[in-house]
Amino acid sequence: MIASLPMYDRPETQAANNRLWALMRDHPELRARNVPQNLTRDDAPFDHWVNPNLVFSQTCSLPYRTELRGKVTLVATPVHDLPCAPGYYYSVIVARRDDPRADIASFHGSTLAYNSANSQSGWAAPTAIATVHEASFGKTVATGSHLASAQAVVAQDADVAGIDAVTWELMKRHDPWTRDLKEIAATQPTPALPYITAKSRAAGILYQALTQAIDDLSEPDRETLCLKGVTTIPSDAYLALPLPEAPF
């Protein structure tokens, strides 16, 4: 059995994520079932998501739309401490603080660092907002993570990067070098990264356990995770988002 919380898991959040899962695991409706004692942090997240033994995890909306639809069950959508509707999030477009350009249009033809072609916030969102402003990127650099994308901008290996708003908040708290970056835009909010379980599992008990766990989590832990609660956003709302073109 597998439980994982890979999307916002970093050294400063691991203990809070562990406590969140422990509260879920010990919920009366789950305690008697075959659920993992601890979170899994090895293997690639996608291996967790497609594993028939998956009990609980969190994925990005783009892989849900492209590869996981019909293969997993949606459990819930997180409500983050963000200035947008509950259950939604957005991307922040960042550039070097000393770059004189100040908006997306002025970065036409520039280099975009992106974490993965299967990332809503790192790839789909920045390319979409560039199109809205009649701009496009002249070159792209794949980095493997939001952290590496931001570092690529600081190192002048790229000009801009799209960073998940929750990840950006965590980076600002814990990575002092982010002071060398500035926000030049925020993308339109889209449904936040959904919690999922294996296709064979029902969502109801997990939703109850997750809701209770967040309620029981300490205020400092909720603040650490930028997590206020959960809501339900239907699959159709995720699937309605357009699919981006592949990187070049």
C-alpha positions, 0 to 999 in steps of 0.5 A, spaced: 500 500 500 502 506 498 500 513 501 504 519 498 504 527 498 510 529 493 507 535 490 509 540 496 514 536 500 520 539 502 525 538 508 521 544 511 514 541 510 516 533 511 514 533 518 507 537 517 506 532 512 507 526 516 503 529 521 497 530 516 498 523 514 498 520 521 491 523 522 488 521 516 491 514 517 488 514 524 481 516 522 476 510 525 474 509 518 481 508 516 484 505 522 481 498 521 483 498 513 490 496 510 493 503 509 500 505 510 503 507 516 508 512 513 508 516 507 512 513 501 518 518 499 522 513 494 520 512 487 517 517 482 511 520 483 508 518 477 509 510 479 505 512 485 499 515 482 498 509 477 500 503 482 493 499 483 495 499 491 495 507 491 491 509 497 492 516 497 496 521 493 496 528 490 497 529 483 498 535 478 492 537 474 495 536 467 497 529 468 490 528 471 488 530 464 493 527 460 494 520 463 491 519 469 483 520 467 479 514 468 485 511 471 484 514 478 479 516 483 479 524 485 478 524 492 478 532 494 481 539 492 485 543 497 483 549 499 490 553 500 491 560 503 491 564 496 488 570 494 483 566 489 477 562 490 477 556 494 480 550 491 483 554 486 491 556 485 495 559 480 502 560 477 507 566 478 511 568 473 518 570 475 524 573 472 531 576 475 530 582 479 535 586 475 532 585 469 529 591 466 523 588 463 517 588 467 511 584 463 510 578 459 509 582 453 516 584 454 519 577 454 517 575 447 522 571 444 526 570 451 528 563 454 523 559 459 525 554 464 520 549 466 520 543 470 516 538 466 512 538 460 507 535 464 506 540 469 500 545 469 503 551 473 510 550 470 509 549 462 501 550 461 500 556 465 506 560 462 505 558 455 498 560 456 499 567 459 504 568 454 499 567 448 494 572 451 499 577 451 501 576 444 508 573 446 511 567 445 518 564 448 524 563 443 527 557 447 525 553 453 530 549 458 527 543 462 529 543 469 526 537 473 523 541 478 520 548 480 526 549 485 531 548 479 527 552 474 527 558 479 535 557 480 536 557 472 533 564 472 537 566 477 543 563 474 541 567 467 540 560 464 533 562 463 529 569 463 523 567 466 519 561 469 512 559 471 512 557 479 506 554 482 503 559 487 504 555 493 511 552 491 513 560 490 510 561 497 514 556 500 520 558 496 520 565 499 520 563 506 525 558 506 530 560 500 533 566 501 536 567 494 529 568 491 530 575 493 534 575 487 527 574 483 521 578 482 514 577 480 512 579 473 505 576 472 500 571 475 496 566 471 489 565 471 487 561 477 485 553 475 483 548 479 488 546 484 492 540 485 487 534 486 488 528 491 487 522 488 486 514 490 486 508 486 481 507 481 478 501 485 477 505 491 472 509 493 473 517 495 468 518 501 472 515 507 478 518 504 475 525 504 472 524 511 479 522 513 482 528 510 477 533 512 478 531 519 485 531 519 486 538 516 481 540 522 485 536 527 492 539 524 495 544 528 495 551 526 502 552 525 502 545 521 496 548 517 500 554 516 507 550 514 503 547 508 499 553 506 493 549 507 486 551 510 481 545 508 479 541 502 473 542 497 470 538 491 471 540 484 468 535 479 473 532 474 469 536 468 472 542 471 479 539 470 478 536 463 475 543 461 482 546 461 486 546 454 492 541 453 498 545 451 503 544 445 509 540 447 515 543 449 520 545 443 
